[in-house]
Structures are given as structure tokens and as C-alpha cells.
């Protein structure tokens, strides 16, 4: 009973609400677990790729970001999938 009351209390103030951070990532990029926000300064460019932490993302795997920030999508195995920029691809 105490656990139920605690869940209700936390839900009422929003602390227990699910985080809705992946709803705008395309399924082919994210699989609901592979994408996360990053500091845009961590991303560098080459003529054919974007680079983030020694991972190379082809330029055709970049998309505009829905929230204006930068995001990377990397599979659990470490394969670069997609990169998002604030309104620019």
C-alpha cells in the first residue's frame, strides 16, 4: 500500500512520468534506444563524413533536429546510424 501511495505521489508531480525523448527520431535511426543528445561542439566534419568520438557518420545519414540540438544515434554494437543537427542536414 505504501508503494502504491508513493507511485501516486510521484506521478502527481511528474517525477514518475515516462521520459518522451525518442518520439521524433526515425525508427531506422533509433530503435527506441540508440539516440541521445550530444554537445554540437563534439562533432567535426570532413569532406565526406561527420565525426563524433572517432565514429564516422556519412553525410547522407544526417538530418534536421526536431528540438534544435545535436543528437547521435549509434547501435548497441557501436555502428553509427544517424546524426541530427539543429535545423540543418
PDB file of N, CA, C and O in Angstrom:
ATOM      1  N   UNK A   1       0.816  -1.192   0.000  1.00  0.00           N
ATOM      2  CA  UNK A   1       0.000   0.000   0.000  1.00  0.00           C
ATOM      3  C   UNK A   1       0.864   1.262   0.000  1.00  0.00           C
ATOM      4  O   UNK A   1       0.555   2.237  -0.684  1.00  0.00           O
ATOM      5  N   UNK A   2       1.940   1.231   0.768  1.00  0.00           N
ATOM      6  CA  UNK A   2       2.820   2.402   0.808  1.00  0.00           C
ATOM      7  C   UNK A   2       3.461   2.627  -0.559  1.00  0.00           C
ATOM      8  O   UNK A   2       3.600   3.769  -0.995  1.00  0.00           O
ATOM      9  N   UNK A   3       3.853   1.547  -1.239  1.00  0.00           N
ATOM     10  CA  UNK A   3       4.448   1.669  -2.571  1.00  0.00           C
ATOM     11  C   UNK A   3       3.456   2.303  -3.544  1.00  0.00           C
ATOM     12  O   UNK A   3       3.832   3.163  -4.341  1.00  0.00           O
ATOM     13  N   UNK A   4       2.203   1.889  -3.485  1.00  0.00           N
ATOM     14  CA  UNK A   4       1.167   2.439  -4.349  1.00  0.00           C
ATOM     15  C   UNK A   4       0.988   3.935  -4.090  1.00  0.00           C
ATOM     16  O   UNK A   4       0.860   4.717  -5.031  1.00  0.00           O
ATOM     17  N   UNK A   5       0.981   4.328  -2.829  1.00  0.00           N
ATOM     18  CA  UNK A   5       0.831   5.741  -2.475  1.00  0.00           C
ATOM     19  C   UNK A   5       2.017   6.552  -2.987  1.00  0.00           C
ATOM     20  O   UNK A   5       1.843   7.672  -3.469  1.00  0.00           O
ATOM     21  N   UNK A   6       3.216   5.993  -2.885  1.00  0.00           N
ATOM     22  CA  UNK A   6       4.407   6.691  -3.367  1.00  0.00           C
ATOM     23  C   UNK A   6       4.356   6.881  -4.883  1.00  0.00           C
ATOM     24  O   UNK A   6       4.702   7.952  -5.382  1.00  0.00           O
ATOM     25  N   UNK A   7       3.931   5.860  -5.615  1.00  0.00           N
ATOM     26  CA  UNK A   7       3.803   5.975  -7.070  1.00  0.00           C
ATOM     27  C   UNK A   7       2.787   7.051  -7.429  1.00  0.00           C
ATOM     28  O   UNK A   7       3.025   7.842  -8.342  1.00  0.00           O
ATOM     29  N   UNK A   8       1.673   7.093  -6.737  1.00  0.00           N
ATOM     30  CA  UNK A   8       0.670   8.129  -6.997  1.00  0.00           C
ATOM     31  C   UNK A   8       1.216   9.514  -6.713  1.00  0.00           C
ATOM     32  O   UNK A   8       0.979  10.445  -7.482  1.00  0.00           O
ATOM     33  N   UNK A   9       1.937   9.660  -5.626  1.00  0.00           N
ATOM     34  CA  UNK A   9       2.510  10.952  -5.276  1.00  0.00           C
ATOM     35  C   UNK A   9       3.519  11.406  -6.324  1.00  0.00           C
ATOM     36  O   UNK A   9       3.484  12.555  -6.765  1.00  0.00           O
ATOM     37  N   UNK A  10       4.408  10.518  -6.718  1.00  0.00           N
ATOM     38  CA  UNK A  10       5.403  10.877  -7.721  1.00  0.00           C
ATOM     39  C   UNK A  10       4.773  11.162  -9.071  1.00  0.00           C
ATOM     40  O   UNK A  10       5.222  12.055  -9.790  1.00  0.00           O
ATOM     41  N   UNK A  11       3.746  10.421  -9.421  1.00  0.00           N
ATOM     42  CA  UNK A  11       3.052  10.649 -10.692  1.00  0.00           C
ATOM     43  C   UNK A  11       2.356  11.994 -10.701  1.00  0.00           C
ATOM     44  O   UNK A  11       2.309  12.665 -11.732  1.00  0.00           O
ATOM     45  N   UNK A  12       1.819  12.391  -9.568  1.00  0.00           N
ATOM     46  CA  UNK A  12       1.079  13.653  -9.483  1.00  0.00           C
ATOM     47  C   UNK A  12       1.981  14.850  -9.744  1.00  0.00           C
ATOM     48  O   UNK A  12       1.530  15.841 -10.319  1.00  0.00           O
ATOM     49  N   UNK A  13       3.246  14.780  -9.335  1.00  0.00           N
ATOM     50  CA  UNK A  13       4.126  15.926  -9.570  1.00  0.00           C
ATOM     51  C   UNK A  13       5.013  15.758 -10.804  1.00  0.00           C
ATOM     52  O   UNK A  13       5.862  16.608 -11.071  1.00  0.00           O
ATOM     53  N   UNK A  14       4.828  14.672 -11.557  1.00  0.00           N
ATOM     54  CA  UNK A  14       5.546  14.475 -12.811  1.00  0.00           C
ATOM     55  C   UNK A  14       6.884  13.781 -12.675  1.00  0.00           C
ATOM     56  O   UNK A  14       7.534  13.519 -13.688  1.00  0.00           O
ATOM     57  N   UNK A  15       7.325  13.472 -11.465  1.00  0.00           N
ATOM     58  CA  UNK A  15       8.628  12.852 -11.282  1.00  0.00           C
ATOM     59  C   UNK A  15       8.655  11.408 -11.756  1.00  0.00           C
ATOM     60  O   UNK A  15       9.729  10.874 -12.034  1.00  0.00           O
ATOM     61  N   UNK A  16       7.515  10.777 -11.853  1.00  0.00           N
ATOM     62  CA  UNK A  16       7.455   9.375 -12.252  1.00  0.00           C
ATOM     63  C   UNK A  16       6.980   9.220 -13.685  1.00  0.00           C
ATOM     64  O   UNK A  16       6.807   8.099 -14.162  1.00  0.00           O
ATOM     65  N   UNK A  17       6.768  10.324 -14.375  1.00  0.00           N
ATOM     66  CA  UNK A  17       6.274  10.277 -15.753  1.00  0.00           C
ATOM     67  C   UNK A  17       7.358   9.731 -16.670  1.00  0.00           C
ATOM     68  O   UNK A  17       8.537  10.012 -16.455  1.00  0.00           O
ATOM     69  N   UNK A  18       6.989   8.957 -17.688  1.00  0.00           N
ATOM     70  CA  UNK A  18       7.993   8.434 -18.612  1.00  0.00           C
ATOM     71  C   UNK A  18       8.639   9.547 -19.408  1.00  0.00           C
ATOM     72  O   UNK A  18       7.979  10.523 -19.765  1.00  0.00           O
ATOM     73  N   UNK A  19       9.903   9.411 -19.684  1.00  0.00           N
ATOM     74  CA  UNK A  19      10.629  10.393 -20.486  1.00  0.00           C
ATOM     75  C   UNK A  19      10.301  10.151 -21.948  1.00  0.00           C
ATOM     76  O   UNK A  19      10.420   9.027 -22.436  1.00  0.00           O
ATOM     77  N   UNK A  20       9.893  11.188 -22.643  1.00  0.00           N
ATOM     78  CA  UNK A  20       9.487  11.058 -24.040  1.00  0.00           C
ATOM     79  C   UNK A  20      10.559  11.685 -24.933  1.00  0.00           C
ATOM     80  O   UNK A  20      10.292  12.675 -25.614  1.00  0.00           O
ATOM     81  N   UNK A  21      11.757  11.125 -24.937  1.00  0.00           N
ATOM     82  CA  UNK A  21      12.835  11.712 -25.699  1.00  0.00           C
ATOM     83  C   UNK A  21      13.037  11.117 -27.069  1.00  0.00           C
ATOM     84  O   UNK A  21      13.739  11.715 -27.885  1.00  0.00           O
ATOM     85  N   UNK A  22      12.463   9.977 -27.362  1.00  0.00           N
ATOM     86  CA  UNK A  22      12.728   9.302 -28.621  1.00  0.00           C
ATOM     87  C   UNK A  22      11.571   9.382 -29.608  1.00  0.00           C
ATOM     88  O   UNK A  22      11.648   8.789 -30.684  1.00  0.00           O
ATOM     89  N   UNK A  23      10.521  10.087 -29.278  1.00  0.00           N
ATOM     90  CA  UNK A  23       9.345  10.023 -30.144  1.00  0.00           C
ATOM     91  C   UNK A  23       9.558  10.638 -31.521  1.00  0.00           C
ATOM     92  O   UNK A  23       8.820  10.294 -32.444  1.00  0.00           O
ATOM     93  N   UNK A  24      10.526  11.528 -31.707  1.00  0.00           N
ATOM     94  CA  UNK A  24      10.697  12.133 -33.024  1.00  0.00           C
ATOM     95  C   UNK A  24      11.840  11.519 -33.826  1.00  0.00           C
ATOM     96  O   UNK A  24      11.981  11.842 -35.005  1.00  0.00           O
ATOM     97  N   UNK A  25      12.648  10.661 -33.248  1.00  0.00           N
ATOM     98  CA  UNK A  25      13.703  10.009 -34.017  1.00  0.00           C
ATOM     99  C   UNK A  25      13.091   9.000 -34.988  1.00  0.00           C
ATOM    100  O   UNK A  25      12.192   8.256 -34.598  1.00  0.00           O
ATOM    101  N   UNK A  26      13.552   8.952 -36.238  1.00  0.00           N
ATOM    102  CA  UNK A  26      13.058   7.936 -37.172  1.00  0.00           C
ATOM    103  C   UNK A  26      13.420   6.529 -36.685  1.00  0.00           C
ATOM    104  O   UNK A  26      14.477   6.326 -36.088  1.00  0.00           O
ATOM    105  N   UNK A  27      12.561   5.590 -36.937  1.00  0.00           N
ATOM    106  CA  UNK A  27      12.772   4.215 -36.476  1.00  0.00           C
ATOM    107  C   UNK A  27      14.078   3.620 -37.007  1.00  0.00           C
ATOM    108  O   UNK A  27      14.758   2.884 -36.292  1.00  0.00           O
ATOM    109  N   UNK A  28      14.433   3.936 -38.259  1.00  0.00           N
ATOM    110  CA  UNK A  28      15.662   3.358 -38.814  1.00  0.00           C
ATOM    111  C   UNK A  28      16.927   3.898 -38.134  1.00  0.00           C
ATOM    112  O   UNK A  28      18.001   3.314 -38.270  1.00  0.00           O
ATOM    113  N   UNK A  29      16.802   4.995 -37.414  1.00  0.00           N
ATOM    114  CA  UNK A  29      17.946   5.550 -36.693  1.00  0.00           C
ATOM    115  C   UNK A  29      18.021   5.072 -35.252  1.00  0.00           C
ATOM    116  O   UNK A  29      19.105   4.846 -34.715  1.00  0.00           O
ATOM    117  N   UNK A  30      16.877   4.923 -34.643  1.00  0.00           N
ATOM    118  CA  UNK A  30      16.873   4.853 -33.196  1.00  0.00           C
ATOM    119  C   UNK A  30      16.549   3.498 -32.584  1.00  0.00           C
ATOM    120  O   UNK A  30      17.246   3.069 -31.665  1.00  0.00           O
ATOM    121  N   UNK A  31      15.547   2.831 -33.044  1.00  0.00           N
ATOM    122  CA  UNK A  31      15.077   1.600 -32.413  1.00  0.00           C
ATOM    123  C   UNK A  31      14.745   1.830 -30.938  1.00  0.00           C
ATOM    124  O   UNK A  31      14.856   0.909 -30.129  1.00  0.00           O
ATOM    125  N   UNK A  32      14.342   3.039 -30.588  1.00  0.00           N
ATOM    126  CA  UNK A  32      13.962   3.438 -29.228  1.00  0.00           C
ATOM    127  C   UNK A  32      15.061   3.295 -28.191  1.00  0.00           C
ATOM    128  O   UNK A  32      14.762   3.248 -26.998  1.00  0.00           O
ATOM    129  N   UNK A  33      16.325   3.223 -28.600  1.00  0.00           N
ATOM    130  CA  UNK A  33      17.385   3.104 -27.599  1.00  0.00           C
ATOM    131  C   UNK A  33      18.733   3.636 -28.056  1.00  0.00           C
ATOM    132  O   UNK A  33      19.636   3.785 -27.232  1.00  0.00           O
ATOM    133  N   UNK A  34      18.898   3.923 -29.325  1.00  0.00           N
ATOM    134  CA  UNK A  34      20.221   4.205 -29.863  1.00  0.00           C
ATOM    135  C   UNK A  34      20.577   5.685 -29.976  1.00  0.00           C
ATOM    136  O   UNK A  34      21.730   6.000 -30.271  1.00  0.00           O
ATOM    137  N   UNK A  35      19.645   6.598 -29.755  1.00  0.00           N
ATOM    138  CA  UNK A  35      19.900   8.019 -29.962  1.00  0.00           C
ATOM    139  C   UNK A  35      19.983   8.777 -28.641  1.00  0.00           C
ATOM    140  O   UNK A  35      19.327   8.436 -27.657  1.00  0.00           O
ATOM    141  N   UNK A  36      20.816   9.819 -28.657  1.00  0.00           N
ATOM    142  CA  UNK A  36      20.935  10.653 -27.463  1.00  0.00           C
ATOM    143  C   UNK A  36      21.446  12.039 -27.848  1.00  0.00           C
ATOM    144  O   UNK A  36      22.140  12.190 -28.854  1.00  0.00           O
ATOM    145  N   UNK A  37      21.107  13.044 -27.055  1.00  0.00           N
ATOM    146  CA  UNK A  37      21.626  14.386 -27.314  1.00  0.00           C
ATOM    147  C   UNK A  37      23.118  14.454 -27.007  1.00  0.00           C
ATOM    148  O   UNK A  37      23.608  13.784 -26.098  1.00  0.00           O
ATOM    149  N   UNK A  38      23.827  15.267 -27.775  1.00  0.00           N
ATOM    150  CA  UNK A  38      25.259  15.485 -27.556  1.00  0.00           C
ATOM    151  C   UNK A  38      25.555  16.967 -27.733  1.00  0.00           C
ATOM    152  O   UNK A  38      24.746  17.709 -28.290  1.00  0.00           O
ATOM    153  N   UNK A  39      26.698  17.385 -27.264  1.00  0.00           N
ATOM    154  CA  UNK A  39      27.150  18.750 -27.447  1.00  0.00           C
ATOM    155  C   UNK A  39      27.562  18.918 -28.912  1.00  0.00           C
ATOM    156  O   UNK A  39      28.375  18.145 -29.417  1.00  0.00           O
ATOM    157  N   UNK A  40      27.018  19.900 -29.582  1.00  0.00           N
ATOM    158  CA  UNK A  40      27.319  20.111 -31.005  1.00  0.00           C
ATOM    159  C   UNK A  40      28.809  20.347 -31.247  1.00  0.00           C
ATOM    160  O   UNK A  40      29.319  20.034 -32.323  1.00  0.00           O
ATOM    161  N   UNK A  41      29.504  20.895 -30.259  1.00  0.00           N
ATOM    162  CA  UNK A  41      30.943  21.155 -30.408  1.00  0.00           C
ATOM    163  C   UNK A  41      31.751  19.862 -30.504  1.00  0.00           C
ATOM    164  O   UNK A  41      32.905  19.892 -30.930  1.00  0.00           O
ATOM    165  N   UNK A  42      31.168  18.733 -30.119  1.00  0.00           N
ATOM    166  CA  UNK A  42      31.869  17.444 -30.194  1.00  0.00           C
ATOM    167  C   UNK A  42      31.869  16.854 -31.606  1.00  0.00           C
ATOM    168  O   UNK A  42      32.541  15.854 -31.859  1.00  0.00           O
ATOM    169  N   UNK A  43      31.130  17.458 -32.514  1.00  0.00           N
ATOM    170  CA  UNK A  43      31.003  16.945 -33.881  1.00  0.00           C
ATOM    171  C   UNK A  43      31.907  17.756 -34.805  1.00  0.00           C
ATOM    172  O   UNK A  43      31.846  18.985 -34.826  1.00  0.00           O
ATOM    173  N   UNK A  44      32.741  17.061 -35.561  1.00  0.00           N
ATOM    174  CA  UNK A  44      33.594  17.729 -36.540  1.00  0.00           C
ATOM    175  C   UNK A  44      33.239  17.208 -37.935  1.00  0.00           C
ATOM    176  O   UNK A  44      32.484  16.247 -38.083  1.00  0.00           O
ATOM    177  N   UNK A  45      33.794  17.856 -38.939  1.00  0.00           N
ATOM    178  CA  UNK A  45      33.452  17.493 -40.313  1.00  0.00           C
ATOM    179  C   UNK A  45      34.701  17.147 -41.116  1.00  0.00           C
ATOM    180  O   UNK A  45      35.801  17.626 -40.842  1.00  0.00           O
ATOM    181  N   UNK A  46      34.489  16.304 -42.109  1.00  0.00           N
ATOM    182  CA  UNK A  46      35.478  16.014 -43.145  1.00  0.00           C
ATOM    183  C   UNK A  46      34.721  16.201 -44.461  1.00  0.00           C
ATOM    184  O   UNK A  46      33.514  16.441 -44.429  1.00  0.00           O
ATOM    185  N   UNK A  47      35.372  16.101 -45.597  1.00  0.00           N
ATOM    186  CA  UNK A  47      34.631  16.283 -46.852  1.00  0.00           C
ATOM    187  C   UNK A  47      33.464  15.306 -47.043  1.00  0.00           C
ATOM    188  O   UNK A  47      32.458  15.672 -47.650  1.00  0.00           O
ATOM    189  N   UNK A  48      33.576  14.096 -46.549  1.00  0.00           N
ATOM    190  CA  UNK A  48      32.534  13.098 -46.785  1.00  0.00           C
ATOM    191  C   UNK A  48      31.786  12.640 -45.537  1.00  0.00           C
ATOM    192  O   UNK A  48      30.758  11.971 -45.642  1.00  0.00           O
ATOM    193  N   UNK A  49      32.289  12.992 -44.370  1.00  0.00           N
ATOM    194  CA  UNK A  49      31.722  12.453 -43.125  1.00  0.00           C
ATOM    195  C   UNK A  49      31.592  13.506 -42.045  1.00  0.00           C
ATOM    196  O   UNK A  49      32.231  14.558 -42.088  1.00  0.00           O
ATOM    197  N   UNK A  50      30.754  13.198 -41.081  1.00  0.00           N
ATOM    198  CA  UNK A  50      30.743  13.896 -39.801  1.00  0.00           C
ATOM    199  C   UNK A  50      31.403  12.943 -38.810  1.00  0.00           C
ATOM    200  O   UNK A  50      31.221  11.729 -38.892  1.00  0.00           O
ATOM    201  N   UNK A  51      32.163  13.496 -37.882  1.00  0.00           N
ATOM    202  CA  UNK A  51      32.892  12.668 -36.924  1.00  0.00           C
ATOM    203  C   UNK A  51      32.465  13.035 -35.505  1.00  0.00           C
ATOM    204  O   UNK A  51      32.435  14.208 -35.131  1.00  0.00           O
ATOM    205  N   UNK A  52      32.139  12.015 -34.733  1.00  0.00           N
ATOM    206  CA  UNK A  52      31.816  12.195 -33.313  1.00  0.00           C
ATOM    207  C   UNK A  52      32.504  11.077 -32.533  1.00  0.00           C
ATOM    208  O   UNK A  52      32.216   9.901 -32.754  1.00  0.00           O
ATOM    209  N   UNK A  53      33.395  11.430 -31.638  1.00  0.00           N
ATOM    210  CA  UNK A  53      34.127  10.464 -30.799  1.00  0.00           C
ATOM    211  C   UNK A  53      34.709   9.313 -31.631  1.00  0.00           C
ATOM    212  O   UNK A  53      34.537   8.143 -31.288  1.00  0.00           O
ATOM    213  N   UNK A  54      35.386   9.651 -32.704  1.00  0.00           N
ATOM    214  CA  UNK A  54      36.039   8.681 -33.601  1.00  0.00           C
ATOM    215  C   UNK A  54      35.064   7.784 -34.363  1.00  0.00           C
ATOM    216  O   UNK A  54      35.488   6.796 -34.961  1.00  0.00           O
ATOM    217  N   UNK A  55      33.795   8.099 -34.354  1.00  0.00           N
ATOM    218  CA  UNK A  55      32.821   7.394 -35.199  1.00  0.00           C
ATOM    219  C   UNK A  55      32.544   8.269 -36.407  1.00  0.00           C
ATOM    220  O   UNK A  55      32.381   9.482 -36.280  1.00  0.00           O
ATOM    221  N   UNK A  56      32.493   7.656 -37.567  1.00  0.00           N
ATOM    222  CA  UNK A  56      32.277   8.396 -38.803  1.00  0.00           C
ATOM    223  C   UNK A  56      30.851   8.179 -39.300  1.00  0.00           C
ATOM    224  O   UNK A  56      30.420   7.044 -39.503  1.00  0.00           O
ATOM    225  N   UNK A  57      30.130   9.271 -39.491  1.00  0.00           N
ATOM    226  CA  UNK A  57      28.759   9.246 -39.988  1.00  0.00           C
ATOM    227  C   UNK A  57      28.762   9.796 -41.408  1.00  0.00           C
ATOM    228  O   UNK A  57      29.192  10.932 -41.605  1.00  0.00           O
ATOM    229  N   UNK A  58      28.301   9.044 -42.407  1.00  0.00           N
ATOM    230  CA  UNK A  58      28.226   9.593 -43.768  1.00  0.00           C
ATOM    231  C   UNK A  58      27.326  10.830 -43.787  1.00  0.00           C
ATOM    232  O   UNK A  58      26.354  10.912 -43.036  1.00  0.00           O
ATOM    233  N   UNK A  59      27.649  11.758 -44.626  1.00  0.00           N
ATOM    234  CA  UNK A  59      26.838  12.991 -44.688  1.00  0.00           C
ATOM    235  C   UNK A  59      25.382  12.707 -45.040  1.00  0.00           C
ATOM    236  O   UNK A  59      24.496  13.466 -44.644  1.00  0.00           O
ATOM    237  N   UNK A  60      25.117  11.631 -45.775  1.00  0.00           N
ATOM    238  CA  UNK A  60      23.730  11.327 -46.122  1.00  0.00           C
ATOM    239  C   UNK A  60      22.976  10.667 -44.960  1.00  0.00           C
ATOM    240  O   UNK A  60      21.812  10.295 -45.112  1.00  0.00           O
ATOM    241  N   UNK A  61      23.626  10.519 -43.807  1.00  0.00           N
ATOM    242  CA  UNK A  61      22.968   9.991 -42.607  1.00  0.00           C
ATOM    243  C   UNK A  61      22.698  11.114 -41.611  1.00  0.00           C
ATOM    244  O   UNK A  61      22.490  10.859 -40.424  1.00  0.00           O
ATOM    245  N   UNK A  62      22.701  12.366 -42.096  1.00  0.00           N
ATOM    246  CA  UNK A  62      22.421  13.499 -41.219  1.00  0.00           C
ATOM    247  C   UNK A  62      21.039  14.063 -41.525  1.00  0.00           C
ATOM    248  O   UNK A  62      20.583  14.060 -42.669  1.00  0.00           O
ATOM    249  N   UNK A  63      20.391  14.543 -40.480  1.00  0.00           N
ATOM    250  CA  UNK A  63      19.005  15.021 -40.575  1.00  0.00           C
ATOM    251  C   UNK A  63      18.828  16.254 -39.717  1.00  0.00           C
ATOM    252  O   UNK A  63      19.624  16.500 -38.810  1.00  0.00           O
ATOM    253  N   UNK A  64      17.777  17.045 -39.996  1.00  0.00           N
ATOM    254  CA  UNK A  64      17.477  18.176 -39.109  1.00  0.00           C
ATOM    255  C   UNK A  64      16.944  17.676 -37.769  1.00  0.00           C
ATOM    256  O   UNK A  64      16.227  16.677 -37.706  1.00  0.00           O
ATOM    257  N   UNK A  65      17.295  18.364 -36.730  1.00  0.00           N
ATOM    258  CA  UNK A  65      16.859  18.008 -35.385  1.00  0.00           C
ATOM    259  C   UNK A  65      15.513  18.653 -35.069  1.00  0.00           C
ATOM    260  O   UNK A  65      15.284  19.813 -35.411  1.00  0.00           O
ATOM    261  N   UNK A  66      14.639  17.919 -34.429  1.00  0.00           N
ATOM    262  CA  UNK A  66      13.317  18.440 -34.083  1.00  0.00           C
ATOM    263  C   UNK A  66      13.361  19.396 -32.900  1.00  0.00           C
ATOM    264  O   UNK A  66      12.438  20.188 -32.711  1.00  0.00           O
ATOM    265  N   UNK A  67      14.421  19.334 -32.101  1.00  0.00           N
ATOM    266  CA  UNK A  67      14.473  20.196 -30.925  1.00  0.00           C
ATOM    267  C   UNK A  67      15.557  21.262 -31.000  1.00  0.00           C
ATOM    268  O   UNK A  67      15.780  21.983 -30.027  1.00  0.00           O
ATOM    269  N   UNK A  68      16.238  21.373 -32.145  1.00  0.00           N
ATOM    270  CA  UNK A  68      17.250  22.402 -32.314  1.00  0.00           C
ATOM    271  C   UNK A  68      18.635  22.030 -31.808  1.00  0.00           C
ATOM    272  O   UNK A  68      19.577  22.801 -31.988  1.00  0.00           O
ATOM    273  N   UNK A  69      18.784  20.868 -31.179  1.00  0.00           N
ATOM    274  CA  UNK A  69      20.072  20.433 -30.661  1.00  0.00           C
ATOM    275  C   UNK A  69      20.700  19.381 -31.545  1.00  0.00           C
ATOM    276  O   UNK A  69      20.130  18.979 -32.560  1.00  0.00           O
ATOM    277  N   UNK A  70      21.880  18.938 -31.151  1.00  0.00           N
ATOM    278  CA  UNK A  70      22.566  17.869 -31.870  1.00  0.00           C
ATOM    279  C   UNK A  70      22.321  16.542 -31.167  1.00  0.00           C
ATOM    280  O   UNK A  70      22.240  16.479 -29.940  1.00  0.00           O
ATOM    281  N   UNK A  71      22.206  15.484 -31.959  1.00  0.00           N
ATOM    282  CA  UNK A  71      21.942  14.148 -31.438  1.00  0.00           C
ATOM    283  C   UNK A  71      22.699  13.148 -32.296  1.00  0.00           C
ATOM    284  O   UNK A  71      22.891  13.363 -33.493  1.00  0.00           O
ATOM    285  N   UNK A  72      23.124  12.059 -31.679  1.00  0.00           N
ATOM    286  CA  UNK A  72      23.740  10.961 -32.422  1.00  0.00           C
ATOM    287  C   UNK A  72      22.967   9.685 -32.138  1.00  0.00           C
ATOM    288  O   UNK A  72      22.410   9.498 -31.057  1.00  0.00           O
ATOM    289  N   UNK A  73      22.947   8.820 -33.128  1.00  0.00           N
ATOM    290  CA  UNK A  73      22.326   7.501 -32.987  1.00  0.00           C
ATOM    291  C   UNK A  73      23.395   6.471 -33.337  1.00  0.00           C
ATOM    292  O   UNK A  73      23.892   6.420 -34.462  1.00  0.00           O
ATOM    293  N   UNK A  74      23.730   5.662 -32.353  1.00  0.00           N
ATOM    294  CA  UNK A  74      24.759   4.632 -32.509  1.00  0.00           C
ATOM    295  C   UNK A  74      24.172   3.336 -31.990  1.00  0.00           C
ATOM    296  O   UNK A  74      23.632   3.302 -30.884  1.00  0.00           O
ATOM    297  N   UNK A  75      24.268   2.268 -32.767  1.00  0.00           N
ATOM    298  CA  UNK A  75      23.697   0.986 -32.345  1.00  0.00           C
ATOM    299  C   UNK A  75      24.411   0.468 -31.104  1.00  0.00           C
ATOM    300  O   UNK A  75      25.506   0.917 -30.766  1.00  0.00           O
ATOM    301  N   UNK A  76      23.781  -0.473 -30.441  1.00  0.00           N
ATOM    302  CA  UNK A  76      24.357  -1.079 -29.246  1.00  0.00           C
ATOM    303  C   UNK A  76      25.736  -1.662 -29.558  1.00  0.00           C
ATOM    304  O   UNK A  76      26.617  -1.662 -28.699  1.00  0.00           O
ATOM    305  N   UNK A  77      25.924  -2.155 -30.773  1.00  0.00           N
ATOM    306  CA  UNK A  77      27.212  -2.707 -31.187  1.00  0.00           C
ATOM    307  C   UNK A  77      28.244  -1.669 -31.583  1.00  0.00           C
ATOM    308  O   UNK A  77      29.381  -2.026 -31.891  1.00  0.00           O
ATOM    309  N   UNK A  78      27.878  -0.384 -31.584  1.00  0.00           N
ATOM    310  CA  UNK A  78      28.816   0.682 -31.903  1.00  0.00           C
ATOM    311  C   UNK A  78      28.793   1.172 -33.335  1.00  0.00           C
ATOM    312  O   UNK A  78      29.672   1.934 -33.736  1.00  0.00           O
ATOM    313  N   UNK A  79      27.798   0.749 -34.124  1.00  0.00           N
ATOM    314  CA  UNK A  79      27.698   1.180 -35.513  1.00  0.00           C
ATOM    315  C   UNK A  79      27.008   2.539 -35.600  1.00  0.00           C
ATOM    316  O   UNK A  79      25.895   2.691 -35.095  1.00  0.00           O
ATOM    317  N   UNK A  80      27.645   3.538 -36.232  1.00  0.00           N
ATOM    318  CA  UNK A  80      26.998   4.844 -36.411  1.00  0.00           C
ATOM    319  C   UNK A  80      25.750   4.697 -37.280  1.00  0.00           C
ATOM    320  O   UNK A  80      25.793   4.050 -38.326  1.00  0.00           O
ATOM    321  N   UNK A  81      24.649   5.291 -36.849  1.00  0.00           N
ATOM    322  CA  UNK A  81      23.404   5.192 -37.623  1.00  0.00           C
ATOM    323  C   UNK A  81      22.986   6.538 -38.200  1.00  0.00           C
ATOM    324  O   UNK A  81      22.893   6.680 -39.419  1.00  0.00           O
ATOM    325  N   UNK A  82      22.733   7.528 -37.350  1.00  0.00           N
ATOM    326  CA  UNK A  82      22.258   8.833 -37.800  1.00  0.00           C
ATOM    327  C   UNK A  82      22.819   9.935 -36.922  1.00  0.00           C
ATOM    328  O   UNK A  82      23.244   9.709 -35.789  1.00  0.00           O
ATOM    329  N   UNK A  83      22.805  11.131 -37.482  1.00  0.00           N
ATOM    330  CA  UNK A  83      23.275  12.319 -36.798  1.00  0.00           C
ATOM    331  C   UNK A  83      22.253  13.416 -37.049  1.00  0.00           C
ATOM    332  O   UNK A  83      21.786  13.578 -38.177  1.00  0.00           O
ATOM    333  N   UNK A  84      21.900  14.171 -36.018  1.00  0.00           N
ATOM    334  CA  UNK A  84      20.915  15.235 -36.149  1.00  0.00           C
ATOM    335  C   UNK A  84      21.531  16.562 -35.744  1.00  0.00           C
ATOM    336  O   UNK A  84      22.231  16.661 -34.736  1.00  0.00           O
ATOM    337  N   UNK A  85      21.253  17.595 -36.561  1.00  0.00           N
ATOM    338  CA  UNK A  85      21.711  18.955 -36.301  1.00  0.00           C
ATOM    339  C   UNK A  85      20.515  19.876 -36.142  1.00  0.00           C
ATOM    340  O   UNK A  85      19.440  19.608 -36.679  1.00  0.00           O
ATOM    341  N   UNK A  86      20.699  20.933 -35.424  1.00  0.00           N
ATOM    342  CA  UNK A  86      19.625  21.897 -35.190  1.00  0.00           C
ATOM    343  C   UNK A  86      19.150  22.583 -36.448  1.00  0.00           C
ATOM    344  O   UNK A  86      19.616  23.676 -36.770  1.00  0.00           O
ATOM    345  N   UNK A  87      18.236  21.966 -37.165  1.00  0.00           N
ATOM    346  CA  UNK A  87      17.619  22.560 -38.335  1.00  0.00           C
ATOM    347  C   UNK A  87      18.432  22.483 -39.606  1.00  0.00           C
ATOM    348  O   UNK A  87      18.002  23.018 -40.628  1.00  0.00           O
ATOM    349  N   UNK A  88      19.591  21.841 -39.590  1.00  0.00           N
ATOM    350  CA  UNK A  88      20.445  21.743 -40.765  1.00  0.00           C
ATOM    351  C   UNK A  88      20.809  20.289 -40.991  1.00  0.00           C
ATOM    352  O   UNK A  88      21.044  19.555 -40.032  1.00  0.00           O
ATOM    353  N   UNK A  89      20.861  19.863 -42.238  1.00  0.00           N
ATOM    354  CA  UNK A  89      21.327  18.492 -42.517  1.00  0.00           C
ATOM    355  C   UNK A  89      22.415  18.516 -43.548  1.00  0.00           C
ATOM    356  O   UNK A  89      22.938  17.465 -43.918  1.00  0.00           O
TER     357      UNK A  89
END
